[in-house]
Amino acid sequence: MAHVAPTSHRRGAHASHRGDRTDGPIQPTTWLGLTFALIFGLVLTARSHVGVHAAGVTLLAMLLPLTLVVFGIALRRGHGSTKAALSTVIAVALIILSFLL
């Protein structure tokens, strides 16, 4: 007789977390974390050591697309804390100005 595995370990079907609009607005800690990381990337790019400068550029290159995605999500779900979102906007503006000037 063939062995049949018990079904108690199987999980039932559940809705995906994607597309769920009940998550609410962006948390202030998300905005402040992005702001801190962006400013930290600016500090690293200001250093004269080649490796540290490259690490800062790499950090900023990874964070800018992520920040743009968070802004896009904030348009759909709400920005949460206005002051925290504004701090991130200012940090992104500083980065753009530093690369342009």
N, C-alpha and C positions, 0 to 999 in steps of 0.2 A: 504494500500500500504506500502511495506517495505521501510525503510529508507536506502538509499545508501550513503555511506561516499564519500565525494569528493576526487578526486585523486590528488589534488594539493599538498598535504602534502607528497606524496610518492616521493621517490628519484629514479632516473634512475639507471640502472646498471652501475657500474664503475669498472675499473680494480683494483685489489688488490694491496696494496703497497708492498706486499711480493715478493721477487724475482726481484724487480725493480733495475736494475743495473745503473740507472741514478742518484743515490744518490750522487755519488762522493766519494772521500777518507774520511777517518776518520778525524774529526775536531780536531785541536790542543787543544781546550778546553776539549775535551773528554780525551785526553792523560794526560793533566795537572791535570784534576780533579781526574783521577785514581791515578796519582802519589801522589797528595796531600792526598787522602784518604788512600793509602797504607802506606805512611810515618806517617800519624796520627795514624793508627793502630799499627805501630811499637812503636810509643811513648807511646801509651796506654798500650801495653804489657810490656813495661819497668817499669811501675809503680808497687809499692809494694802492693797497696791495692788490695785485691782479686777481688772485683767487677769490678774495673777499668781494671785490667789485663784480666779478663774474657771478658769484653766488647771489648777489643782490639783483643783478639783471635777470638771472634765471627765476628768482622768486617773483619778481614783478611780472615777468612774462607768463608765469603760471597763474598769478593772482588776477591779472586784468580780465581775462576771459571769464574766470569764476565770478568776479565782481559784476560783470555785465549780465551774467545769467541770474545772479541774485537780484539785480535791478529789474530784469524782465519778470521774474517771479513776483517781485514786490508790486509790479503793475497789476498783476492778476489778483493777488491775495491781500494786498495792503502792505504798507511800508512799516507799520508798527510805530516805533519811537521816531518822531520827526527829528529830534536832536541827534540821535545816533545815526540815522540815515544821512543827515546833513554832514556829519563828520566824515562819513565815507565818501560823499560827493566831493568834499573839500580835499580829501587825500588823493582821490583820483585826479582831480584838477591839478594838484601839485605835481603829480607824476607826469601828466601830459605836458605841463609847462616845462618841467625839468628836461624832458626829452626833446622838446621843440626848441628850447633856448640853449 
